[in-house]
């Protein structure tokens, strides 16, 4: 299954669409279909989201408030930053480091819903 948190979140979403609930943490902890099926529950059996699910509402950030106040089209907006890394770092090490940061900081995987939720 790999260590890709984005893939885990997509897998969780597909499970929910099929009426099966498990967390992204479950995907990493139980790495076979058999193990994951043993901890998954049918939708409605689990009360609320696990504390570490990395989903749900949260207060908007200053840039989000600024964009909201513009009252214009912001659907294509993305916030980026360019960083310089050591020349000898290598793609594998860079990819691994970015994956660790993304896995640890849920807000870096944020998507704003069409309904304006965060």
C-alpha positions in Angstrom: 0.0 0.0 0.0 3.0 2.3 0.4 3.3 5.3 2.7 1.4 7.8 0.6 -1.1 9.6 2.8 -3.0 11.0 -0.2 -3.6 7.4 -1.5 -4.8 6.4 2.0 -7.2 9.3 2.2 -8.6 8.4 -1.3 -9.0 4.8 -0.1 -10.9 5.9 3.0 -13.2 8.0 0.8 -13.9 5.1 -1.6 -14.6 2.9 1.4 -17.1 5.4 2.8 -18.8 5.7 -0.6 -19.3 2.0 -0.4 -20.6 2.2 3.2 -17.4 1.0 4.9 -15.6 3.1 7.5 -12.0 3.0 8.5 -9.4 5.7 9.1 -6.2 6.7 7.2 -4.3 5.5 10.2 -5.9 2.1 9.8 -4.7 1.9 6.2 -1.1 2.3 7.4 -1.5 0.1 10.5 -3.3 -2.8 8.7 -1.6 -3.2 5.4 -3.4 -6.1 3.9 -7.0 -6.2 2.7 -7.8 -9.0 5.2 -6.4 -7.0 8.1 -8.1 -3.8 7.0 -11.4 -5.6 6.5 -11.2 -6.9 10.1 -11.1 -3.4 11.6 -13.5 -1.7 9.1 -17.1 -1.2 10.2 -20.3 -0.5 8.3 -21.3 3.2 8.1 -23.4 4.1 11.1 -21.7 1.7 13.5 -18.8 4.0 14.4 -19.7 7.0 16.5 -18.0 10.1 15.0 -14.6 10.3 13.5 -11.4 9.0 15.1 -9.5 11.9 16.8 -6.6 11.5 14.3 -8.7 11.2 11.2 -7.4 14.5 9.8 -10.8 15.5 8.6 -13.5 17.9 9.7 -14.0 21.6 10.1 -11.4 24.1 11.5 -11.0 27.9 11.7 -10.1 29.6 8.5 -6.5 30.8 8.0 -5.7 34.5 7.3 -5.3 33.8 3.6 -8.6 32.0 3.5 -10.3 35.0 5.1 -8.6 37.3 2.6 -9.8 35.3 -0.3 -13.3 35.0 1.0 -13.5 38.8 1.4 -12.4 39.3 -2.2 -15.9 38.1 -3.2 -14.6 37.1 -6.6 -13.8 33.8 -8.4 -11.1 32.0 -6.4 -11.7 28.4 -7.7 -8.3 28.2 -9.3 -6.3 29.7 -6.5 -3.5 27.7 -4.9 -0.9 28.8 -2.5 2.7 27.7 -3.3 6.2 28.3 -2.1 9.5 27.5 -3.9 12.3 26.1 -1.8 15.9 25.5 -2.7 17.3 22.1 -1.5 20.9 20.9 -1.5 22.1 19.7 -4.9 23.0 16.2 -3.7 19.7 15.6 -1.9 18.3 13.3 -4.6 14.6 12.7 -5.6 14.1 9.7 -3.4 15.2 11.5 -0.2 13.3 14.7 -1.1 10.1 12.6 -1.8 10.5 10.8 1.5 10.9 14.1 3.4 7.9 15.7 1.8 5.8 12.6 2.5 6.7 12.8 6.2 5.7 16.4 6.4 2.4 15.8 4.5 1.6 12.8 6.7 2.2 14.9 9.9 0.4 18.1 8.9 -3.2 17.5 7.8 -3.8 21.1 6.8 -1.2 20.7 4.0 -3.7 18.3 2.3 -6.6 20.7 2.8 -9.3 21.1 0.2 -12.1 23.6 0.6 -15.5 22.3 -0.3 -17.9 23.9 -2.8 -20.1 24.7 0.2 -17.4 26.9 1.7 -16.4 24.4 4.4 -12.8 24.0 5.6 
